[in-house]
Amino acid sequence: MNELSINNIIRVTVQGVQRSIGVKNVNEVALFTTESPNISDPVLIAIDPTAVTQAYGTNSLTAKMANNIFAQNANLNSGRGYLAVIPMQAATSATSASFTTGTIGTPATFKSVTNGSLKLTVDGTVTTLTGLNFSACTTIQDIADVILNATRVATITVSGGTLVFGSKKVGASSSIVLASGTVGTDISTATYLNVAGGTSTDGADSSGETLVEALTRAKEFCRFTGVISNLAMEDTAVAATSTYINSNDLIWIAPFSSINDIAGAITTIKSAGQTKTRCFLYTEGVQEAQLAAAAYAGRAFSTNFSGSLTSQTMQLKTLVNVTPDQGINQTAYTNALTAGADMYVSFEGDAGVACGKGNGYFDVVYENLALKYAAQAALYNVLKTTGTKIPQTETGMSSLRDAVGNVCLQFVRNGVLAPGKWNSPQTFGDPETFKQNIQDNGWYIYSTPIALQSQSERESRVAPLIQCACKRSGAIHEADLLILVEE
């Protein structure tokens, strides 16, 4: 007996649905290091500092930076991110110019000086110190502290029976010169600092693989948005890196330790409109600035954009493992804010990040990239997961607009966007509909009608342009209060 297949009557096909892609996480941060690990992998992915410490050693700058990143109360883990530690190839940091005194006088010799003076010329800027009082000094460190308390233009460390004065800028152009004071007791003499018996060491530029070269190499095998590094760089290398960063979907936390950088490299970055380079000024020293910048990065790249009211600003945030910068006075503070540098300072005893508005705010750049990533993935997933096809009709276009609308709803929910009045003269679509949607929802989406699409675009199966306008929720960083009192 011949048996016929049931497929003649019933035909069943079982197929899986197309899988969507995830949204690129803006909290994936790369730490580029000049130090060598004890592993051969080109990248170490870490969600805590343990593996970094094991690979690089407890005392390495790399491990210390990783510890500062994950020490923050909210960090990369809060935003479901990770730290990618990438060793650079034969890279050497730039160094600072320094001056080592001859063997200095004893603390007992300095005790008689209550009006000491000294002239420091650091990176071409002259600082004259007067009124230096060493009467309470009992150690060489006390002598260094008296000078440090009078000025923060240079670092001062004790090395045996000498003091080492260092520039806070790196590179061959950095310089430091000690000269005679002109008021009171000149402490540059052989009796005291013994400047004549000292030695100068020139600064040197960075060498080996540049950060730009490392970034270009690393993006082939690792995904990241945030960028930090322990590579100390001279101004020309900083400028080249900033230009590269701002041509890509990256955010670089760039540390600076010299007050002179406010009018120098930081202002240059602002003038070039390079908002993706986030300048962070911390004047306690070159390495100290790198560690503080790592803490800043750990706190900054921590927003979970899938949550409710998770949007944040860096203003007044506390950085764990970082002490307030003692080298920022009111003049430097005001100038740094104007130039666009963030700082970590003390406001009457309370430590917090001060956000510089001159080059935009970190959260604006950061949230713009997060919004871009989310919208890009949403549109791709519509095309990817639709099992048949999306017709080139208004119905087809509505599915694309809906996908973007869902992203906007998510960013209203997390606090990045909010309803408000549209103040720009630039609109699209129907102006009244545009403004009403922004007022009611915080966003408006429009696409060019299919009927107006060119035949060439239609034949290439390109959707008409989709335009989206959003109202940022903004943030309050300062406030004024006027109190009227009547007797």
Secondary structure as GFF3:
##gff-version 3
##sequence-region A 1 487
A	DSSP	three_ten_helix	6	8	.	.	.	ID=ss1
A	DSSP	beta_strand	28	33	.	.	.	ID=ss2
A	DSSP	beta_strand	44	46	.	.	.	ID=ss3
A	DSSP	alpha_helix	50	56	.	.	.	ID=ss4
A	DSSP	alpha_helix	61	71	.	.	.	ID=ss5
A	DSSP	three_ten_helix	76	79	.	.	.	ID=ss6
A	DSSP	beta_strand	82	87	.	.	.	ID=ss7
A	DSSP	beta_strand	98	100	.	.	.	ID=ss8
A	DSSP	alpha_helix	107	110	.	.	.	ID=ss9
A	DSSP	beta_strand	116	122	.	.	.	ID=ss10
A	DSSP	beta_strand	125	132	.	.	.	ID=ss11
A	DSSP	alpha_helix	140	150	.	.	.	ID=ss12
A	DSSP	beta_strand	155	159	.	.	.	ID=ss13
A	DSSP	beta_strand	162	166	.	.	.	ID=ss14
A	DSSP	beta_strand	176	180	.	.	.	ID=ss15
A	DSSP	beta_strand	185	186	.	.	.	ID=ss16
A	DSSP	three_ten_helix	195	197	.	.	.	ID=ss17
A	DSSP	beta_strand	199	201	.	.	.	ID=ss18
A	DSSP	alpha_helix	211	218	.	.	.	ID=ss19
A	DSSP	beta_strand	226	229	.	.	.	ID=ss20
A	DSSP	alpha_helix	235	245	.	.	.	ID=ss21
A	DSSP	beta_strand	251	256	.	.	.	ID=ss22
A	DSSP	alpha_helix	260	261	.	.	.	ID=ss23
A	DSSP	pi_helix	262	266	.	.	.	ID=ss24
A	DSSP	alpha_helix	267	271	.	.	.	ID=ss25
A	DSSP	beta_strand	277	281	.	.	.	ID=ss26
A	DSSP	alpha_helix	286	300	.	.	.	ID=ss27
A	DSSP	alpha_helix	330	339	.	.	.	ID=ss28
A	DSSP	beta_strand	341	347	.	.	.	ID=ss29
A	DSSP	beta_strand	350	354	.	.	.	ID=ss30
A	DSSP	alpha_helix	362	385	.	.	.	ID=ss31
A	DSSP	alpha_helix	394	413	.	.	.	ID=ss32
A	DSSP	alpha_helix	431	441	.	.	.	ID=ss33
A	DSSP	beta_strand	443	447	.	.	.	ID=ss34
A	DSSP	three_ten_helix	450	452	.	.	.	ID=ss35
A	DSSP	alpha_helix	455	459	.	.	.	ID=ss36
A	DSSP	beta_strand	466	470	.	.	.	ID=ss37
###
